[in-house]
């Protein structure tokens, strides 16, 4: 991104660009100002991650600009699941499987102990 010339008077375009940059996600402020990238950033900010994945892959495959391709890949990467979350879900599933298998093989009541206890002896005195 180019640095503004401090000796130059600000133009109305500078104000518009500054306000647009202020509303953009922080990581996307240095992305190229292309209509396709702006549309992907807007979709990302509105939570339409399916559109970001689909159109981002198309844009990355069809563009000649390295900056646009990197921006599309960055947006796609930000829609993926966190690697730590993936590991924690896998560990949780493995633990659930292990505990279920252990309970089925060891923890349930056997048939011998499942029979009801004999009724208590009642002694009648007449």
C-alpha positions in Angstrom: 0.0 0.0 0.0 1.4 3.4 -0.9 2.0 6.1 1.7 0.1 9.3 1.1 2.1 12.4 0.3 2.0 14.7 3.4 2.4 17.8 1.2 -0.6 17.1 -0.9 -4.1 18.3 -0.1 -6.6 15.5 0.7 -9.1 14.9 -2.0 -12.7 13.6 -1.5 -11.6 10.2 -2.9 -9.1 10.0 0.0 -12.0 10.5 2.5 -14.2 7.9 0.8 -11.3 5.4 0.7 -10.5 6.0 4.4 -14.1 5.4 5.4 -14.3 2.2 3.3 -11.0 1.0 4.9 -12.4 1.8 8.4 -15.4 -0.4 7.8 -13.4 -3.3 6.3 -12.1 -6.2 8.4 -8.6 -5.4 9.7 -7.0 -8.2 7.8 -8.6 -7.2 4.5 -7.5 -3.5 4.6 -4.4 -4.2 2.5 -6.2 -6.3 -0.1 -6.3 -4.9 -3.6 -9.2 -2.7 -4.4 -10.8 -4.9 -7.1 -14.6 -5.3 -7.4 -14.3 -9.1 -7.2 -12.2 -8.9 -4.0 -14.5 -6.3 -2.5 -17.5 -8.6 -3.2 -15.7 -11.5 -1.4 -14.8 -9.3 1.5 -18.5 -8.1 1.8 -19.7 -11.7 1.6 -17.2 -12.7 4.3 -18.2 -9.8 6.6 -21.9 -10.7 6.2 -21.2 -14.4 7.1 -21.8 -15.9 3.7 -18.8 -18.3 3.9 -20.2 -20.7 1.3 -20.1 -17.9 -1.3 -16.6 -16.9 -0.2 -15.3 -20.5 -0.7 -17.0 -21.0 -4.0 -16.3 -17.6 -5.6 -12.9 -17.3 -4.0 -11.7 -20.6 -5.6 -13.0 -19.4 -9.0 -11.4 -16.0 -8.6 -8.0 -17.5 -7.5 -8.1 -19.9 -10.5 -9.1 -17.2 -13.1 -7.1 -14.1 -12.1 -3.7 -13.1 -13.4 -2.9 -10.9 -10.4 -0.9 -12.4 -7.6 -2.3 -10.0 -5.1 -5.9 -10.9 -6.0 -5.0 -14.6 -5.9 -3.4 -14.2 -2.4 -6.4 -12.2 -1.2 -8.8 -14.9 -2.4 -6.7 -17.7 -0.7 -6.6 -15.7 2.5 -10.3 -15.3 2.6 -10.8 -19.0 1.8 -8.3 -20.0 4.6 -10.2 -17.8 7.1 -13.4 -19.8 6.4 -11.8 -23.2 7.3 -12.2 -24.8 10.7 -9.6 -24.0 13.3 -7.0 -26.9 13.4 -7.2 -27.0 17.2 -11.0 -27.5 17.0 -10.5 -30.3 14.5 -8.1 -32.1 16.9 -10.4 -31.6 19.9 -13.4 -33.0 18.1 -11.4 -36.0 17.0 -10.1 -36.6 20.6 -13.7 -36.2 21.9 -15.0 -38.8 19.4 -12.2 -41.2 20.2 -12.9 -40.8 23.9 -16.6 -41.4 23.4 -15.9 -44.5 21.3 -13.5 -45.9 24.0 -15.8 -45.3 26.9 -18.8 -46.8 25.1 -16.7 -49.9 24.2 -15.5 -50.2 27.7 -18.9 -49.9 29.2 -20.4 -52.5 26.8 -17.6 -55.0 27.6 -17.1 -54.3 31.4 -19.5 -51.9 32.9 -22.9 -53.3 32.4 -24.8 -55.6 34.9 -24.3 -59.3 34.3 -27.2 -61.7 34.1 -26.3 -63.4 37.4 -26.5 -60.2 39.4 -29.5 -59.0 37.4 -32.0 -61.4 39.0 -34.1 -59.7 41.7 -33.2 -60.5 45.3 -35.4 -63.0 47.1 -38.3 -61.5 49.0 -37.5 -60.8 52.6 -38.5 -63.6 55.0 -41.6 -62.6 57.0 -42.2 -64.5 60.2 -45.8 -64.6 61.3 -46.5 -64.9 65.0 -50.0 -66.0 65.9 
